[in-house]
Amino acid sequence: MAEAAAVAIASPGPAELERMAAELEASPDYRVLRRLRPRSMLNPADGTPTRRAVFLDLETTGLDPTRDEIIEIAMVPFTYGADGKIFEIGEPYASLRQPSRPIPPEISALTGIDDAMVEGKAVDLDAVRAMAGGAAVVIAHNAAFDRPFAEGLDGIFATRPWACSMSQVPWSDEGFEGTKLGYLAARQGFFFDGHRAIDDCLAAIELLARRQPISGELALQQLLDAARRPGWRIWAEGAPFELKDRLKARRYRWNGEANGKPRAWFVDVAEERFDDELAFLRDEIFAREVDPFACRITAHNRFSDRV
């Protein structure tokens, strides 16, 4: 019996794959995700003045910046215009870092970083300072997490304005049902290798460079507008315990830590809401004239443990 001849089938090339993807996209029954490919130019220079931002992402041994440590840092610089258009993505800086204690197994499982990978590794602080020092803004996807760790690494991060691509872009208003990078990327039609710092940075920059599906605005412009708006953190120190549910309903949070700040309920409000919030506390919480402790928040101290 003659053996069946093996038939070699050539894999489709890039052009054919793109044609197939386009056919799928034309159907309402399919969505296509494309792998994010690193690129150095998002938009060609058009003569408008530009500034430089740095997108930062950290991997750490835990969530507490007073006890846990950085095990990976990535910083990706990019230039942008006043209208939020992103132009050039610069050469990134990335480094692993050996912590003073072994990396917890659950952190290794989450990040893919283990003790063998970080052994003997250290962050080049001169390189970090050079990159961060020239930035008009440092951006992170969850800056409330990253900024305290970054400031603990080097004081240069306390001197820079910060912005958060997770909380300061109105994703919900634009029809998104979550704020995790992987979800946002998928909704915008691409995917990336997550849980490594530099990949997260590049994915977030790609998101900021795109126009939003409802407003048509550039996501970076929305972020910069929010970052520039000042606000206030107001502390309802001594508020009656029985009114805690009313405070919670108004989005007050409780600080019960021995961190040098009042052990009290607090809320962050936009500057234009400051007088209304004072009236609420005086009329509905304290039932008397009070001048609660308040701290003005700008991009220079927002997301920092110094507030």
Buried (B, 14 or more C-beta within 10 A) or exposed (E): EEEEEEEEEEEEEEEEEEEEBEEEEEEEEEEBBEEBEEEEEBEEEEEEEBBBBBBBBBBBBEEEBEEBBBBBBBBBBBBBBEEBBBBBBBEBBBBBBBBEEEBEEEBBEEBBBBEEBBEEEEBEEEEBBEBBEEBBBBBBBBBBBBBBBBBBBBEBBBEBBBBBBBBBBBBEEBEBEEBEBBEBBBBBEBBBEBBBBBBBBBBBBBBBBBBBEEBEBBBBBBBBBBBEBBBBBBBBBEBEEEBBEBBEEBEBEEBEEEEEBBEBBBBBBBEEBBEEBBEBBBEEBBEEEBEBEBBEBBBEBBBBBEB
